[in-house]
Amino acid sequence: MLDPALDEVWAKSADRSGRTGRAGHAERLTEHSLTTWAASRMVADRIGPTGVLATFPSFWALVALAALLHDAGKVAEGFQWQVKRPGHRWGERHEVLSLAYVDLFADGLPPDERALVAAGVGLHHRWLRSANGSGGLLDLYPENAAWERKFGYDPDPPPGQPAGQVPLRRHRAVLTWYADQLGVAVPADGDRKLWQRARDQFTGLRAAWEEPVDPTRGLIGVLLQGAVTLADHSASAHMPLQTHLPLPANYLCGLPYRPYPHQRRAAETDGHLILVAPTGSGKTESGLAWGSRQLPSMPGRPRVVWVLPYRASIDAAANRFRQDLQPAPGDSAADIGVLHGTAALSVLADAVGDDCEATAAEASKATSRAGAMRLFAQRFRVATAYQLLIGAIAGPRYSSVLLEQANSLIVLDELHAYDPQTFGRLCACMRLWEELGSRVAVVSATLAPPMVELIRETLRQPVTMHRAPIGTAPDRHRLVLDEQPLAAPASLETFRTWLADGYSVLLVANTVATAQALYTELAPTARAAADESASETAALLLHSRFRARDRAAIERRLLARYGERRHGQPARRGGLVVATQAVEVSLRLDFDRGATELAPIEAVAQRAGRVNRLGRHPEGPAPYRVHRGESPHPYQPEALDAAWSALAAAPDQVMSEQTIDRWLDEAYRTDWGRQWDEQARRSRDAFTNTFLTFTEPFCDREEFLDGLRESFDTVEVLLEEDKPEYERLTTGRNGHALLGAGLLIPVRYGQWRTLGSTEGVGRGQRIPVIDAPYSPETGLDLSRTNHRAEAVERPEETVL
């Protein structure tokens, strides 16, 4: 029976959001402590003794102890007033007082283990040292801090604050309760006060972690803190971690067709994998088959993280997985997590936010925490590289993100699409994932030899490489090289002829502005040639600068009309699609004719994979035109020169898979290719040395987040006209950051800066509000800013 002294000791104020299913319920400290303790065992069951953790047998026992004690400091009167009296703020950190109970219950542990428990308890909300001298615990509690006044007894308290913090009866009751849960004797208080124990443990915390430490010890510390934080989030959201994995065992046996040889080889591979196979030959199924093979030999409950470069491809892949993989019992579709963009980052940031907020903010915080825990709870996720890299870059604030990359199956799809700097960073992360007990598969239709070598060199364990056998894909294209731009009069006349003759046509431009201009020029011809019943989808434009929900609607129309050709379909299916890089990966589209602006060699090959995709066109190999154009923008001129020389060196017009391999070899044997390799290696090593050594594990590194965002050259913005709807969707009892994600539009940093936006919305006002022309048909029109942005843009454009 609970001691009456603890009956009204709260850990959380009343839930006004209803999101936890406990509306109006104020959660006791004992309730939350037990729930977090149980959640820590769920986290241990999920991650298991994997990788570096297998060398530290006591790790999960220490996590459990820290999880039970993490909020003990909430017994303080200042905290109790805060959660019970609207508008009241205590001003102290409850987790620092919690260290007093670490002193009482972890006293018998070896010093290094006690330091880990103290880190899990004391740092589960804030970092130890801040980057700017404010906000870290060392800034809040310097050596000359008035510990007795803060956590003991203050004879002259500030107005509205209690004089004493922990009544003796309450302290003895909670001490007895913790001892009962742990099955140990009640620790003797002796003659030391709680504030003295908190001070001494904080001094020990400082001594253990303030100065650089051994990298392995630092990594263990971050992972332990991440485990405690993840358990706390799960308990606070009342959302357990999923045990069902949508990926079934023996996945390949369930395919409705006879597997390709390369799919069977992937399904027989243990450990890391590189798979190179033509577009349309089942790379995704190969990756899933590889994943199902790994499961029986891995501890715990591994997660699958499918990483893609483009947001459009991420949404398409997630929808495909929902339909194709196994739902949990009672569900109609597989539960697939999606991590991309500002909304997901905002939700994750809210989850790890300060737990000492005023009562008025609790509803919003509970809502965000529940949303974040849904992202964490799922065992199959589709993500951008950005969402994985923040776990390594941002330090202890995102340690849960890093922990969730342990004991995982990480499939990097179309890795070629990244610039050399990002490719190098991902290679560095591959080595860390390996250290965390995870396994990596890289699947692509175009993976140049230097990329393969860099991956193999980076990973310490063997990497098995499989290539699809020659002849896996039929010859599908006839290459035509044209020095004229895609929008030149002669080029437009060719496309109009194709459209008038009833062919479905895909045109891929390198910039949104070019795509919009081509669409405006050719859409009337496409609609005039279409049947009246199909006129609505006769011309479609796809690029990154749409609202997310508008882009999703366009993708649905694309897939419905231009899906993979079935046997017996007519040779000419009609219609026009103009697109940018967003069409390159994971959209299973199939056109009769295609043309592209010259791009890096992998992009040229990937875009071809959307034309006569399966080689089923009744007229045989389809024309695929590559137009050199007038400007290399947004790519490096050297990359395009290397691509053009490789294309021109093709021995004949008919393209085979071997032709693409020769293109890659030719392009990467140039000076540009050698520079690409050098840049990727430098980036890998610099990222490892700066972020992945963990010698200063509990320092605030959130300052690097903006640099990471800018390196991906993307910021999400909100239209001024959409601001009322965004606020309605994201605030209030039923509001959520993810609900407003459908209104956000990604643009390049250079373009955003030229817009002169000063207003923001969302967490930390990080989502800029802009005023610019927009149409659901053609997207955001930034033509008025393009000439000003040219001077500040990066040489590459990455649509993420």
N, C-alpha and C positions, 0 to 999 in steps of 0.2 A: 504494500500500500504506500502511495506517495506521501511523503512528509508534508503536512500542511504548509510548512515554510516554503516549499517549492511550488505549491499549487498555482500561485500567481506570479511566478517568475517566467517572463516571456522571452522567447528568442526572436519572434516575429510579431509585428503588429497585425491587426486584423486584416485579412485578405479581402480587399474591396474589388479586386479585379474579377474574381470568379474563375480565373484561368486554372487555378490549382484544384478546382473542385471542392474548395473549402471556404467558400465565401462567408465572410463574417467571423471566421475562426481565427483566434489569436493563438499561435502555437507556443506551447510551453518550451522552456529550455530543455527539459528532459525529453520531450517528444522529438524535438529537432536533433538532439544529440544522438538518440537511438536510431533515428532514421538515417542520419549521416553515417553512423557506424555501420549500419546494415548496407548502405550504399557503397561504402569503402570495400566491403566484401564482394559486392557485385563488380566493382572496378577490378579487384584482384582476380576474380573469376574470368573477367574479360581479357585482361592483359596477360596474366600468368607469369611464370618464371621464364621470361623471354630475353634473349640477347644479353646485354650487360646486366640486366636484373637477375639473371640466373646465377651470377657470381656473387650475389648479395642475398643470402637466404633469409635474412631477417627483414627484408624490405617491406613486405606486405604486413607483417605484424606491427612494424613501426607506423605504417600508414594508418592501420586500424586504431592504434592508440592516439595518434594525432587527430584522427577524425572524431573520435569520441570527445576529446578535450578541446577541440578547436574553438568553441564558443563559450567556454567556462567563464570567461571574463564578463559575460552578460549578466552575471549575478549582481553587478554593480548597480547601485541606486541611480547613478547618472544615466546608465543605459535604460533601465526600467522606466524612468521618467520619459525618456526620449520616445520609446515605442508606445507609451500609454497616453502621452500628453501632446496633442497636435501642436507643432511649431517649436517644441522644446528640442534643444540640441545639447548633448553632453559635452562634446568637444574633445573627448579622449578616445583612444583606440581600445575596443574591448579585447582584441586579440593580444595586445601587449599584457593586459591583466591576466589573460588566459595562461600566459607563460608561468605564472605562479603555480598553477596546478600541474604543469609539466614538471616543475621543480619538485612537487610533492609525489607525483606518480611515476616519474621516469628517473628518480634518483639512483636506482640500482642498475641502470643501464650503463654500458661503456660510454665514455665521453663522446666518441664519434657518433654513436647511435642516438644519444640524448640530443646532440646538436641537430641531427636530422629531424627528430620529433619537434624540436623547438622551431626549426624552419617551417615545417608543415603547419604548425599552429600559428606562429607569430607572423608568417608572411603569406597567409592564404588570401589576403586582400590587397596588400601593398608591398612594394619592393622595399628592400633594405636601404639602398642608396639611390637617390634621384639624380637625374642628369643635370638639373638646373639649380640644385640646392633647395628645393621645396617639394614637399609631398612625400618624400621617403621617410621611413621610420627614424632613421638617424637624424633627420632634420627636425622631426617632431619631438624626439626624446634625446637631446644631447646629454653629455656626461653630467652637466650641472642641472639637469631637470629636477623639478621639485616633486619627487616621486611620492612622498608621503601625502602632500596636498592633492595630488592628482588621483591617487589610487587608495589612499588610506583615510586620514582624517584632516580636514581643513578647518581650523578654528574660525576663519573669517572667509567663508565661501563667497564667490560672486553671487550677485542677485539671481534668484531662481534656481540655484544649484544646492544639492544636499551637502551637509557638512561631512558626513561619513559615507563611505561607498559600499562596504559589504558588512551588513549586520552579522554578528557572531553566530546567531542561530541559523541564519541562512547559509553561512559558510560551512558550518558543521553538517548541515543537512545535505548540501550538495557534495561535500567530501565523502560522506557515508554513501550517498547514491552512486557516485562514480566507483567507489571501492566495491560496492555490491555488483555492479555491472562487470567489473574486471575480475571478480572473484578473488580479491586480495584483502588483506587487513587494512583498516582505515589508517592512513599515514599519520604519524605523530606530528603535530604542528611545532612542538618545541617552543622556543622563545622568539621565533622570527615571524614578523608580520607578513601578510600577503603582499603588500607593496614592496617589502624588502626582497621577497622571493621573486617577484616580477622584475624588479631592478636587476637582481643578480643574474637571472636567466637572460634578460635582455643584454647584459654585459657579455655573457657567454655567447649569445647569438652574434653579437658584434665581433667578438674575438674569433669565432669559428668561420665567419663568412665575409667579413669586410675586406680582408686582404685576399689577393689571388690564391686559389687553392688548386689542388691536383685536378686535372680536367675530368677524370673519371668520377671523382668524388663530387665535383661540381655538377656533372650530368645527373648523378644519382639524386642529388639534392633537388634539382629542378623537377625531375620526374616525381619525386615524393611530394613536393609541393603541388604539382599538377594533379596528382592522384587525390590529395585531400580536397583541392579546389573542385575537381570534377565530382567527387562524392557530395560535397556541400551543395553544388548546383543541382545535382539530381535530387537531393533531399528537399531543397528549398522549392523546387518546381513540382515535387511529388510526381516525378516522371521517371520510372525505372528504366535502366538501360535494356535495350532489346536483346533477347536471346535468339530470336529467329533470324537466320541468314537467308535472303532470297535466292542465293546461288546454291543450287542443289549439288549433292555429291554425284560424281560420274556424269557431269553435265553433258558431255559429248554424246552419251547414249540416248539422250532425249531429243536430239536434232531430227527434224522431219526429212532429212536427206542424208545420203551417204557422205560422211566427212571427207574433206580433202586430205591428202597426205600430210600437209603442213599442220592441219588442225589436229590430226592424230599424234604427230610428233610433239606438238605443244602440250597435249593432254598426257604425254608420257614423261614430261620434263620435270625434274625436281630442282628446286632452287631458281636462281635468276634466269631470265629468258630474254633474248632479243629475237623478234620474229619480223621478217620482211616478206610481205605478200601483196599481190596486186589488189587495187581497189576492187571491191565487189566479190572478193574471194573468201570472205568470212574471217577477217582479222578480229573482229569483235568476239565472235564465237570462239576463236582460238584463245584469246585472252581469258575468256570465261572458263574454257576447258582447262587452261593452265591453272587458274585459280582454284578450281574444284580439286585438282590433283594435289595441291599443297595442303589442303585443310587437314587431312588425317595426321599429318606429321608435325603440326604446329600446336603449341599449348593454348590454353584458354579458349577464347572465342574471337578469332581474327575478324577484322573488318576488311571490306574491299573498298578501295578508294580509286576511282577511275578518273584520271586527270586528262583534261582536254584544253586546247589553247583558246578556243573561241566560245563566247557566250552562247551564240546560236547553236553551235554543235553540242554544248553542254545540255541545253534544254531538250534538244532532239534526242540525245542519248538517254537522258533520264526518262523521257516518255517511253522510249523503246524498252528500257529495262523494266519499267513498271508493267508493261504488257507481256514481256517475254519471260520474266523470272517468276519464282514461286511466291505467292502471297502467304502471309502468316495465316494460320487457321482462323476462319471467320472473316478474313478480309477478302475483298474482291480484286485487289491489285497489290503488287509488291510495293513495300514502303521504301522509296528511294530518296535519300537526302540530296539536296542540291546546294552547293556552296559556291556562290560567285557574287561579285559586286559589292557595292556599298551597303546594301541592306543586310546581307549576311554578316559582313564585318561589324556592322552596328549592333546586331543582335549578339554576336560573340562578345563584343566589348561591354555591352550592358550586363552580360552574365557574370563577368569578372569584375564588375564595378564595386564601388565602395558600399559596404553593408551598413554604414552608420548614417544613412540619409534620414531626413525628416520624414515623419509619418505620411505627409501628403504625397510623397514620391513613391510610396511603397507599391501602390497599384500598378504604376507604370513599370517599376522595376520587376515586380512579379510577372507581369506580362512578358517582358523581354527575356527574363530568365527561363520561363516556360518555353518560349520559342527557341532559345538557344539550346536548351536541353533536348528539344526534339531533334535538332541537327546533330547533337552529340549522341543521342540514343540510337540512331539508325546504324545498322551494320553494313549498309551498302550506300556509298555516296559518290556523287559525281561532282568534281571540283575543278577550280582553276589552280594553276601552280601558285598563284598569289596567296590563296587561302592557306596553302601548306607552308609557304615560306614565312608567313607572319609568325608561325609558331617558333621558328628559329631566330627570327630577327628581333621580335619585340620584347624578349626577355620574360621575366616571371609573370607578367600580366597575362600572357597567352600560354602558360605552361601546360594547361589542359589540352590545348591544340597540339602541342608537341607530344604529350603523352599518348594521345590517340593515334599517333603515327607509329607507335610501337606495336609489334605483333600484328601487322597489317599486310595485306596484299595490295601493292600499289602498282596500278597499270598506267603507264604513260603512253597515251595514244597520240600519234602524230607529233612526236617530239621534235621533228625537223622544223616545225613552224616557229620556233623561238629564235630570237637573235642570239649571237654567241655569248653575250653576257648572261642572259637568263639560262641558256643551255648549261653554261658552266656552273651556275648556282644550283641548278637541279642535280647536276652530277655530284656536287658536294653534299647535297641532301641525300642522295642515294647511299652514299657511304654512311651517313648518320642513320638512315633507316635500317641499313644492314646491321649497324651496331645495336639498334633497338630491337633486333629480331625480326624485322620485316623482310619481305621478299619483293623483288622488283621485276616487272615485265615491261619491255618496250616493244610496242607493236606499231608498224608503219608500212606504208607502201613505198616510201622514199627515205632511205636512211643512208647517208653518204659514208664512205669508209672512215673518214676522220671521226665521225660521230660514234661509230661502232667501237673504234679503237679507244676513244676517250672513256666510254662507258666501261669497257672491259678493264681498262687501266685503273679506273677509280674504285670499282668494287673489289673487295678482297677475296670474296668467295668466287668460285667458277661461274662463268656466264655462258649458258648454252645458247648457240645461235642457230636458227633454222631459217632457211629460205624456201619459199614455195618452188616446187620443181618447174623447170621450163615447160611451157605449154599449159600451165594452170589457167591462164587467161588467154582467150583468143586475141588475134590482132583486131584492134577496135578503131583505130584512127589512121587517117592520112594527113600527115603534117604539111601545112602550108605556111611558109614564112613570108611576111609582108613588111616592108620598111615603112609603109604608111601608117599613121595613127589609126586607132580604132574608130575615131569619129571623123576621119577624112571622108570627103564626098564619095570616093570610089568604094571605100569600105562600107559606108552606109548603104550604097546601092546594092552591094552583095547581100547584105543582111535583109534588105527589103525584098529582094528576089527570093531568098529562102522563105521568108514569111509568106509572101504571096503564093509560093508553091506549096504551102501547107506544112512545112517542117516546123517542129518545135526548136527554138533557138535559145541558147544560153550565151550571154555576153558577160565577161568578167572584167571589170575595171579595177585599177589600183587605188583609186581615190573615190570617196563618196561623191564629190562634185562631178567627176567624169561620169559616174554611174547615173546620177540624176539627169545630166544633160543627154546622155544616150537614151535614157528611158523617155524623156520628154519628146525626143526626136522620132523614136520608132514605135512608141505605144499606139498611136493612131493607125499605123499600118497593120499592126498585129490585131487590133480590134476589128478593123475592116475585113480582114481575112478570116475571122473566126465565125463559127456558127453563133446564132443569136443566143442559144442556150448556154454557150460557154464564154460569152463576152466578158463576164465579170472577172474571170481569171485569165483572159487572153493575154494580158500584159501585167507583169508583177515586178516590183523592185525590192531587192533585199540588200540591206547594208546595216551597219552598226547603229546608225543615228536615228533609230526609231524608239519610241516608248517601248519598254519591254513587252507590254501586253499587245501592242500593235504588231511588233515583230513576230510574236508567237502566232498571231492570227495569220500573218503572211506565210509563215512556215507551214501552217496547217493546209493552206490553200496550195502551196507548192507541192507538198507531199501527196496531196489528194490528186493533183492533176499530172504531176511529172514523176510519179513513182517508178520503180524499176520496171523495165519493159517485160511483159509476159509473152510467151510464145503465142504467135498468131495475131498479135496486135498489128494494126496497119503501119506502114512505113512512115507515114507523115501524121504526126499527132497535133501539130499546130501550136501556136502560142509563143510568147516572148518572156524571158526572164533576164533582167539585168541585175548583176550582183557585184559585190566586192569580195574580199577574202573570206567573208562569213560563210560562203558557199563551199569552201574547200574541203572541210572534213565533217564526217558523221551525218551529213544530210544525204539520204539515199535517193538521189535524183538521177534522172536519165533523160537526155535530150537527143534529138536527131542531128543537130548541128551545133557547133560551138566555136567561139573565138575569144581570145584573151589579149589583154595588154601584156607585153613582156614583163616578166617578174623573175625573182630568184628561181633557180631551176626546179626546186621541189614544188614550188607553187604552180609552175607551168604543168608539171606532171599531175599534181593533185586536181587541178581544174579540169584536165582532160578526163579524169575519172568520173566526171558528171555527164559526159557525152558518150552515148553508146556504151553505157556503164558495164553491161554484162556481155557485150559483143553479140547481141541478139537482133541487131537491126537487119531487116530483110535485104537491104541494099549493100550489106557488107560494111567494111571500115568506113567510118563517117569522117567528113572533112573537119579538121581542127586547125584553126588559123591562129597564129601568133603574130601580133602586130607590134613592131618595135616602138613606134611613137616618137614624140618630140622631147619629152622630159622623163628623166628617171624617177622623179618624185613619186612616191615617198621613199624609194629604195636607194641604196648606195649605187652610184653609176658602175662601180667595179663589179658588183654582184650581177648587174644586168649584162654587162659586157661578157662576163664568164658564162652566163646562161646562153647568150646569143651565139657565142663561139661553139658551145657544146651542141646546140640545136643544129647549127650549120654543118657540123661535122658528121651528122647522122648519114649513114650510107645510102638510105633510100627513104621514100616518103612514108611508107607503111610503118607505123610505130608498133613495136612489140615490147614486152616487159624487159627484154634484153637491151632494147634501145634506151629505155629509161636508165638502166644501170650504167650504160656507156655515157649518157648525159652527165650523171652524177660524177663519174670518174673524171671526165673531161673538165667539168666546172671546178672541182676541188683540187685539180692539179695546177690551177692558175695561181698567180700571186695573191689574188683575192682569197682563194681557198686556203692557202697557207696562213694568211693573216687571220681568217676566221678561226682556224685551229688554235693559233697562238692566243687570240682574245678569249676563247672559251677556256683554255687552260689557265690563263691568268685569273679569270673571273672565278673559276672553281677554287683555286688556291687562296685567293684573297677572301672569298666568302667563308671558307673553312677557318682561316686564321682569325677573321674578325668576329664571326658569329657562332661558330660551331666548336669552339674549344672549351667553353664553359668554365673558364678559370675565375670569372667574376659572375657567378650564376644569378645573383639577386640584385643586380643593378638595373635601374630603369633604362630600357632601350627604345621606348616608344617613339623617341625623336626620329628613329630610323624608318618608321612606318611611312611618313610622308615621302621620304626618299624612295622607298620601295614602290609606293603608288606611282611616283613620277617616272621611275624606271620602266614601269609597265605602260607609261604614256597614256593613261586613261583616268578620267574622272567622271563620275556620274552626276548629272545635273537634273534639275526639275524646272519645267516651264512655269513662268509666272501664272499663266492661266490655270495650271493644275494645282497650284498651292492649296486652295480650299479643299479640294478633294483629297489631296495627300494628308492634310491635317486631320480630316475626318477619318481616313483609313488607319492612321497611325497613332492617334491619341484616344483617350477615353477608355472606358471599361473594356470595349471590344477591339481597341486599336492595337496594331502591331506593326513594327518596322517592315516586316516581310510583306504585309498587305499593301504597303505603298510602293513596293519594288516595281510593280508593273508600270508605274508612271515615270520611272527614271530613264535617262538617256545617256549613254556613254559618249564622251567626246575626248579629243586629245587635249593634253594640258595646255599646249600652245594656243589652241583655239579658245579654251576656257579663259585664259588670261586676257585675250584680246576682247572678250565680251564685257569685261569690267564689272562682273557681278560682285556685289558686296554683301548681299543678304544670303543667309543660309537657313536650312531646316534640318531636323533630325538630331541625333546625338551629337553634342558639341557643335551644332550648326555646320556640320561637315558637308552637307549636300548643298551645293550652290544653287541659287534660283536665278534663272536667266530669262531674258525677254528676247525671243527670236522667232521668226516665222516657222510654222510647223504644219505639216499635212500628214494624216494617217496613210496617205498613198505614197508620198515621196519622202517623208521624214523631215528631219530638222534641216533648215536651209541656213547655212553659215556662209553663203557666198560673200556677204558683206564683210566678213572677217578674214577670209582666206588670204587676201593679199597682205594683211598685217601679220598673220600667223606664220607665213613662210619663213620669216627671219628668225623665229624662235623655236620652230619645231625640230624634233629629232629627225635624223635622216631616215629612220625606219618608222613605219606605221604598224602598230600591233593592235588589232581589233579584239579586245578581250572583254 
